[in-house]
Amino acid sequence: MSVKSIDSGVGYCSAASRSNTPSPTTINEDSTAPIAIEIKGDKRFNGLTIKDEGIYMDETIVVILLYTTQFSSECTCDGPSSYPIVTCASKSANLDLPIGNIVKALDYPSLGRLSLLNVSIDLSQPLTSKPIQHLRLVKVAWPSSLEPFSVNSLRYSLRRLEIISSGLTSFPFSFISSNYYLLKDIDLRYNSFQSIPDFAFSFNSALETIDLSHNDISYLGSYAFAQLPNLRQLILSHNKLKVVNNYALAANHNVNRNNLLIDLTYNKMFHLATGTFDNQTPTYLDLRHNSLVSLDQTVFLDLIKRMSMQPEGQINVTDNSFQCTCKRTRWLVELRKEEKTVIQGFTCKFTAGNDKDLLSLTLNDINC
């Protein structure tokens, strides 16, 4: 591949072009033969030269065009030079893309965000040798192990990791949390996880958000998230949880979490085992749209008391199927008012159609 001539000018990623950004150019090519491209007057390609042995460019590069048999891929660049954003997407499903070579060729010492869409990653070469703050992988085909994350360049730079809709069934949770010291957000939505192991995450004081929604998770291991003192959001919605294992969402006794949201909505939970929330005091616990028939006193009483000490502590249990018998419900009716207000959406449905929420419910209503 060669370029006959390229005029210089204002770069696509430079501040001068930010107010009027043109769409990146796309060229479809089904041949493996060398291609001669002549570009004149297109200011987006400032400083670009392409040679047979690789791609070389300055920080204002906009678009890279890759040509192989029956394959066209586009990599675009955006953002300021202090936070370069590179996005690569194949136009055919799960084809190998030499990401390591592309990133290496970029004339940046580091990347703000690297996004890969619909590609297959060849792990015989490192994913990158450069620091990246935000790695976003969508519909990416993986081999059996995730070795690209073992590269040292990411350990001290990666702050957000997204692997979405990529068919993952396992993940090195402990390795990632213990070796990626600045990692704040992990997003693993729309994969195929069926379980999260015991003690899944090793100690990490930086990690704030874990999103495991829209998977097939039916098992949460004991103390899976216990060693994350600064966790702010744990999202487990839209899974297949029926029984939550002992101590699955417990925290270590010396962990002092503030403003934690736990989202367990749209599962099929009917039982939470002993110690599920030990040492845990979330600001908001979302249990909507499950199959709970009661709130077990041994699981919830201490939790409710702790949450009632917070000005905004709330447990939302809307859209469950509570059976309001004396045995199941008496302890809730006997709570203090400030403790009852923690529980939102608790409704007892009676045969006469006289539904009652927890604040208006009496012992007489439940035949006690």
C-alpha positions, -999 to +999 in steps of 0.1 A: +000+000+000+013+034-008+003+071-008+013+092-037+007+126-020-010+140+009-015+177+016-010+189+052-034+211+071-056+212+102-058+177+118-091+159+123-083+154+160-068+188+166-086+216+185-089+237+154-112+211+137-133+203+168-162+227+159-168+213+125-160+176+124-165+158+091-174+121+089-145+097+085-138+083+050-146+047+044-131+027+014-143-008+007-117-031-009-119-068-015-085-073-031-052-080-014-033-063-042-014-031-032-035+000-035-023+034-046-044+062-030-040+098-039-055+123-014-053+160-020-069+187+000-085+165+026-074+182+058-083+152+080-052+133+069-026+157+082+008+140+086-003+105+074+021+083+055+014+047+047+042+023+037+042-014+029+058-022+062+034-003+084+014+028+092+030+059+106+012+090+116+012+121+139-012+128+166-038+143+142-045+111+123-082+105+117-087+072+099-068+040+091-079+018+063-070-019+064-072-042+034-073-079+034-092-105+013-130-098+016-124-075+046-127-039+053-121-023+087-120+012+098-102+027+128-110+063+136-094+087+160-110+114+180-104+134+212-075+158+222-039+147+221-040+144+259-068+118+257-068+101+223-098+080+215-093+052+189-122+031+177-117+000+154-147-019+140-147-047+114-175-048+088-175-086+088-182-107+118-153-117+141-124-113+117-088-111+131-076-076+134-040-068+142-048-045+171-014-047+186+003-035+154-023-007+149-018+006+185+019+003+183+020+023+150+000+052+165+022+081+174+008+084+209+027+074+241-007+064+256-044+062+247-074+076+265-098+050+251-095+021+228-128+006+215-129-026+195-162-038+178-170-070+161-134-083+159-115-115+168-084-108+188-052-128+181-035-134+214-003-146+199+006-109+200+000-086+230-031-065+227-011-034+234+022-023+246+010+012+255-009+025+285-047+027+280-071+043+305-104+029+290-106-004+271-140-011+255-145-044+237-179-052+221-188-084+203-152-095+205-143-132+199-119-146+225-099-178+228-101-198+260-080-175+282-078-137+285-040-133+283-040-098+268-048-084+302-015-097+316+004-069+298+022-046+321+012-015+301-024-018+314-017-026+350-008+010+360-031+028+336-064+010+331-093+027+348-123+013+330-127-021+314-158-030+293-163-064+276-198-065+263-217-091+243-187-112+238-198-146+250-176-148+281-183-177+305-153-171+328-131-142+338-099-137+359-117-116+385-091-121+412-061-115+389-077-083+375-086-068+408-053-076+424-031-064+396-049-034+380-043-009+407-062+021+392-092+001+379-124+018+389-151+003+366-157-032+352-186-037+328-193-073+317-229-070+305-245-093+280-221-122+283-227-158+293-215-161+329-234-187+349-216-183+383-194-160+402-168-179+423-162-177+461-139-148+469-140-137+433-125-103+437-092-098+455-086-066+475-088-035+454-093-001+470-099+017+436-128-004+422-161+014+424-185-001+398-191-037+388-218-044+362-227-081+356-262-075+344-278-094+315-259-127+320-270-162+330-258-160+366-275-185+390-248-187+417-229-160+436-200-174+456-195-165+493-177-132+499-175-127+462-173-089+465-162-086+502-127-071+496-137-040+477-139-012+503-148+016+479-174-003+459-203+021+449-224+001+424-229-036+421-253-044+393-266-080+390-299-073+374-314-095+346-298-128+356-311-162+368-306-159+405-331-180+425-312-186+457-286-162+469-258-182+486-246-177+522-225-145+525-226-139+488-229-101+492-212-098+526-185-073+532-154-078+554-159-066+589-134-038+585-149-024+553-167+009+556-188+014+525-208+045+518-233+053+491-234+017+478-261+006+454-269-031+450-291-039+420-307-074+420-337-066+399-353-089+373-340-121+387-361-150+401-350-149+437-372-166+463-346-171+490-317-152+504-295-174+527-280-166+561-254-138+561-262-126+526-257-089+537-233-094+567-214-062+575-231-045+545-249-012+547-259-001+512-277+032+506-300+015+482-308-022+478-330-029+448-349-062+449-378-053+426-392-078+401-383-111+419-402-140+434-398-132+471-426-145+493-412-131+525-383-111+540-364-135+563-358-118+597-324-135+601-313-119+568-329-085+569-334-073+605-299-062+612-296-048+577-327-027+581-315-014+615-282-003+599-298+013+569-323+032+591-294+051+605-287+065+570-308+095+559-315+079+525-313+042+532-339+022+512-348-013+502-371-015+473-391-047+471-418-037+446-433-064+424-426-095+445-452-120+457-453-116+494-474-140+515-485-120+545-490-146+571-485-140+608-454-162+608-437-145+579-447-109+585-451-102+622-416-091+627-420-065+600-452-051+615-434-047+649-406-027+635-402+010+645-417+035+620-382+048+610-372+012+603-404+005+583-397+035+560-365+018+548-387-008+531-404+005+500-429-013+478-439-040+504-476-047+497-499-073+512-526-084+489-558-096+506-587-115+491-611-086+496-589-064+475-579-043+504-542-041+497-520-026+524-485-013+525-462-019+555-469+013+573-506+007+574-504-030+580-516-042+615-512-075+634-549-080+630-546-078+592-523-108+593-543-128+619-518-124+647 
